[in-house]
Amino acid sequence: MTAPGLDSRRAAYSVLEQVRAGRPFDAALDRAVRQLAEPDRRLAHVLAAGVLRSQTALDERLAPLVPRGWASVAPALKEVLRLGAFQLTVLDRVPAHAAVDTSVALAKETGGVRAGGFVNAVLRRVERLATLGASEAGPGPPAETADPEAASAPRLADAASHPRWLVERWLARFGPEATDALLGWNNTRPRLVLQPARLSQDALLQRWRSAGIEVTLAPHGAGLMTARSRPQELPGYSEGAFLVQDPAQALLARYAALDPTDTVYDACAAPGGKALSLGRVTARVVAGDVSRARVRRLAGNLRRAGSGREFAVVADVVAPPVRAVDAVLLDAPCLGTGTFARHPDARWRVTPEALAVLAERQACLLDRAADVVAPGGLLLYSTCSIEPEENEQQVERFLSRHSEFRRERNHTFPAGLTSVEGDLMILPQRHQMDGAFAARLRRTP
């Protein structure tokens, strides 16, 4: 007989295993919780995401309690211990005995009886120290160095479980207060945001509230927020009444300000949120992606929630499937540092080397996308990154290579969401939504 509450912990452990193997968090979660009841799904999500968001702090708490050192612990048992410690030190609603008992049961499944005894001993110490309070939990923070600013990067990074090199960059760019706010945002679970598709926003609002579903407006009126976690179970999903999309991405369509007669090439379209948004305000959208698997998902989303003016194709940006068109959207592959709250696993995959490689790739894709922008047409470049190399610096380099293009402002767009140069620039710590960047680049007629 399965111990009470073990299914959700087992699912959370499965998510962590899959993420460490390279599977994206959302895909891992969907696979792991498919057979669970809704309360267990929610708990599994909270546990897995919580461990990823607080891994460094959890490891620092656990390491002194392992006699032979943290490095001696098998990777599978590290995940079990993290899950248990997260419940004991962060989740007030989980009783200590439930956190320990389910972790021990999970450890026995993973490594046998001895593993269960080891996990029990370590977590009992975590529980005792958590009860006694932080003053008895171990030595205090390291002494300040001569340079307090230099010391703050490791301290902030470890406390918020972020890569140190990234926190150092953010401190230099944003300063301590804004960086702390950014790290705090990244360690929260954002609410599900839904955008109107085949129903208007007012109609969706009325329908869901009539069904007893709590809904509020997203920032800048860019969608509807709900505490629900599974959009497939909301009224209107199967009819394509709405799509899942963060406010920052929804605002991109407003910022683009395309003409209703435009033909648009969405060059990296999967899973299709931007193609769906643009399809409602333009004549047609050719939505391409290089991956057949992603295009299948893209096509499914277009069938479910599209206007009928969006067309999915398998195509590589370096060999565009269209002749010159009125507008090209290049939502470029990027480091994704604006979406760490929504994708808690992503922070553990980013590296300085990956940033450099992506910046070069983006430059190549921009050059190829520019080839199919008609004279007088618009090239819209966007990312979900907050790193300058992928955003404003990328645009400056492009303009230095292409004198036939120039930046063009959207004068009707809220100034608080744009940079000095007129680019869309959304920062999580400032705007309370995913980070995003976009630039409107007009080709000479």
Disulfide bonds with the S-S distance in Angstrom:
none
